[in-house]
Amino acid sequence: MQDPLGFLKKYSSNVIFDEVQRAPSLFSYLQTAVDESGLMGQFILSGSQNFYLLEQITQSLAGRVALFKLLPFNSLELEQADLLLPDWKSMLFKGFYPAIYDCDLQPSVFYSNYLQTYIDRDVTRLLKVQDMRLFRNFISLCAGRTGQLLNLNNLANECGISQPTAKSWLSILESSYIIFLLPPYFENFNKRIVKNA
């Protein structure tokens, strides 16, 4: 953006910035504009590269933002749109990403492309993965453990990486909503926290 101040003077409210991660320097100007106006909700920021966006933003914008995470469809939404398939196996294979339904895409093509762009764009920048084959194997091994207890050492050994690397990669996959780790439940809240760590 050539003239952020001029732009924000001209468009001072009800502005949507899409793919805002491409202009990380804009955030300091937005912070100033929000602080000066005292208005909430005058800017809507969206972006698809979650990690790169967080890495580039130096302002916390704490107290000035509300965050909304747009997750894939859930079964209720699909049912209401008359898109829910009759059996759970078909649903698991097709998945819940809106583009599959909106553009009538083949799930195998969509997920292959999604994984490729996810690895090439987000993971390589953030983790500096040296061996992409290993990371792809790691994702496949995680997929094969769906619904099972997580044994981090076993997963790391099977993939041929260290336990700290496996833990780091799991954290990234969880933060990007590729995987969901279900923590154990205990009546004792403190025990839940300790077992979760």
C-alpha positions as CSV (number, residue, x, y, z in Angstrom):
1,M,0.0,0.0,0.0
2,Q,1.5,3.3,-1.2
3,D,-0.3,5.7,1.1
4,P,-1.9,4.0,4.1
5,L,-2.8,7.3,5.9
6,G,-4.5,8.8,2.9
7,F,-6.4,5.5,2.3
8,L,-7.6,5.3,5.9
9,K,-8.7,9.0,5.8
10,K,-10.7,8.4,2.7
11,Y,-12.1,5.1,4.0
12,S,-12.4,5.6,7.7
13,S,-15.2,3.2,8.6
14,N,-17.0,0.0,7.5
15,V,-14.0,-1.2,5.5
16,I,-13.2,-4.9,4.8
17,F,-9.5,-5.8,4.2
18,D,-9.3,-9.2,2.6
19,E,-6.0,-11.2,2.6
20,V,-4.6,-8.6,5.0
21,Q,-1.5,-10.7,5.6
22,R,-0.1,-9.2,2.3
23,A,0.1,-5.8,3.9
24,P,1.5,-6.3,7.5
25,S,2.6,-2.7,7.8
26,L,-1.0,-1.6,7.6
27,F,-1.6,-2.9,11.2
28,S,0.2,0.0,12.9
29,Y,-1.9,2.5,11.0
30,L,-5.1,0.6,11.8
31,Q,-4.1,0.5,15.5
32,T,-3.6,4.3,15.5
33,A,-6.9,4.9,13.6
34,V,-8.8,2.7,16.1
35,D,-7.2,4.4,19.1
36,E,-7.9,7.9,17.8
37,S,-11.6,7.2,16.8
38,G,-12.4,5.0,19.8
39,L,-14.8,3.1,17.5
40,M,-15.1,-0.7,17.5
41,G,-16.0,-2.7,14.4
42,Q,-15.0,-0.1,11.9
43,F,-12.6,-2.5,10.2
44,I,-13.0,-6.1,9.3
45,L,-9.7,-8.0,8.5
46,S,-9.6,-11.4,6.9
47,G,-6.8,-13.6,5.8
48,S,-6.2,-17.2,4.8
49,Q,-2.5,-17.5,5.9
50,N,-3.0,-17.7,9.6
51,F,0.6,-18.4,10.6
52,Y,2.3,-16.0,8.2
53,L,-0.2,-13.3,9.3
54,L,0.6,-13.8,13.0
55,E,4.3,-13.9,12.3
56,Q,4.2,-10.5,10.5
57,I,2.0,-8.6,12.9
58,T,4.0,-7.0,15.6
59,Q,1.1,-5.1,17.2
60,S,-1.0,-7.2,19.6
61,L,-4.1,-5.1,19.0
62,A,-5.2,-6.5,22.4
63,G,-8.5,-5.0,23.5
64,R,-9.1,-3.7,20.0
65,V,-10.1,-6.8,18.2
66,A,-12.6,-9.7,18.2
67,L,-11.4,-12.9,16.5
68,F,-13.7,-15.2,14.5
69,K,-12.5,-18.5,13.3
70,L,-14.2,-19.8,10.2
71,L,-14.1,-23.6,10.5
72,P,-15.5,-26.1,7.9
73,F,-19.2,-26.9,7.9
74,N,-20.6,-29.0,10.7
75,S,-23.2,-31.8,10.2
76,L,-26.1,-29.6,11.3
77,E,-25.2,-26.9,8.7
78,L,-25.0,-29.6,6.0
79,E,-28.3,-31.1,7.1
80,Q,-30.0,-27.7,7.0
81,A,-28.7,-27.2,3.4
82,D,-29.8,-30.7,2.4
83,L,-26.2,-31.7,1.7
84,L,-25.7,-34.3,4.5
85,L,-24.9,-37.6,3.0
86,P,-26.8,-40.7,4.3
87,D,-23.9,-42.6,5.9
88,W,-21.0,-41.4,8.1
89,K,-18.3,-43.2,6.0
90,S,-19.3,-41.2,2.9
91,M,-19.3,-38.0,5.0
92,L,-15.9,-38.7,6.4
93,F,-14.5,-39.3,2.9
94,K,-16.1,-36.1,1.5
95,G,-15.2,-33.9,4.5
96,F,-16.7,-30.6,5.5
97,Y,-14.9,-27.9,3.6
98,P,-17.2,-25.4,1.9
99,A,-15.4,-25.4,-1.5
100,I,-16.1,-29.1,-2.0
101,Y,-19.8,-28.4,-1.8
102,D,-19.9,-25.0,-3.5
103,C,-17.9,-26.0,-6.5
104,D,-18.8,-29.7,-6.5
105,L,-15.1,-30.7,-6.3
106,Q,-13.8,-34.2,-6.0
107,P,-12.6,-34.6,-2.4
108,S,-9.4,-36.4,-3.5
109,V,-8.4,-33.5,-5.8
110,F,-9.4,-30.8,-3.2
111,Y,-7.5,-32.4,-0.3
112,S,-4.4,-33.2,-2.4
113,N,-4.3,-29.5,-3.5
114,Y,-5.1,-28.2,-0.1
115,L,-2.3,-30.3,1.5
116,Q,0.2,-29.2,-1.1
117,T,-0.5,-25.5,-0.7
118,Y,-0.7,-25.8,3.1
119,I,2.7,-27.5,3.2
120,D,4.4,-25.2,0.5
121,R,2.9,-22.0,1.8
122,D,2.4,-22.1,5.5
123,V,4.5,-24.9,7.0
124,T,7.7,-24.3,5.1
125,R,7.7,-20.7,6.2
126,L,7.0,-21.3,9.8
127,L,8.9,-24.6,10.6
128,K,11.6,-24.5,7.9
129,V,11.0,-28.2,7.3
130,Q,14.0,-29.6,5.5
131,D,12.5,-32.9,4.3
132,M,9.0,-32.4,3.0
133,R,8.6,-36.1,2.5
134,L,9.0,-36.7,6.2
135,F,6.4,-34.1,7.0
136,R,3.9,-35.6,4.6
137,N,4.6,-39.0,6.1
138,F,4.0,-37.5,9.5
139,I,0.6,-36.1,8.5
140,S,-0.3,-39.6,7.0
141,L,0.7,-41.3,10.2
142,C,-1.4,-38.9,12.2
143,A,-4.4,-39.6,10.0
144,G,-3.9,-43.3,10.5
145,R,-4.2,-42.8,14.3
146,T,-7.6,-41.1,14.2
147,G,-9.6,-41.9,17.3
148,Q,-6.6,-43.6,19.0
149,L,-4.6,-42.6,22.1
150,L,-1.6,-40.5,21.1
151,N,1.8,-42.0,21.8
152,L,4.2,-39.3,20.8
153,N,7.4,-41.4,21.1
154,N,5.8,-44.2,18.9
155,L,4.7,-41.6,16.3
156,A,8.2,-40.0,16.3
157,N,10.0,-43.3,16.0
158,E,7.7,-44.5,13.2
159,C,8.2,-41.3,11.2
160,G,12.0,-41.2,11.9
161,I,12.0,-37.9,13.7
162,S,12.8,-36.8,17.2
163,Q,10.1,-36.5,19.9
164,P,10.5,-32.7,20.2
165,T,10.1,-32.4,16.4
166,A,7.0,-34.5,16.5
167,K,5.6,-32.4,19.3
168,S,6.3,-29.2,17.4
169,W,4.7,-30.6,14.2
170,L,1.6,-31.7,16.1
171,S,1.3,-28.3,17.6
172,I,1.3,-26.7,14.2
173,L,-1.2,-29.1,12.8
174,E,-3.5,-28.5,15.7
175,S,-3.1,-24.7,15.5
176,S,-4.0,-24.9,11.8
177,Y,-7.1,-27.1,12.4
178,I,-5.7,-30.0,10.4
179,I,-5.9,-32.2,13.5
180,F,-7.9,-32.0,16.7
181,L,-6.5,-33.5,19.9
182,L,-9.1,-34.5,22.4
183,P,-7.7,-34.2,25.9
184,P,-8.5,-36.8,28.6
185,Y,-11.4,-36.0,30.9
186,F,-10.9,-36.3,34.7
187,E,-13.3,-35.2,37.5
188,N,-10.3,-33.5,39.1
189,F,-9.7,-30.2,37.1
190,N,-6.0,-30.0,38.1
191,K,-5.4,-33.6,36.9
192,R,-7.0,-32.6,33.6
193,I,-4.5,-29.8,33.2
194,V,-1.5,-31.9,34.2
195,K,-2.4,-34.8,32.0
196,N,-3.0,-32.4,29.1
197,A,0.5,-30.8,29.3
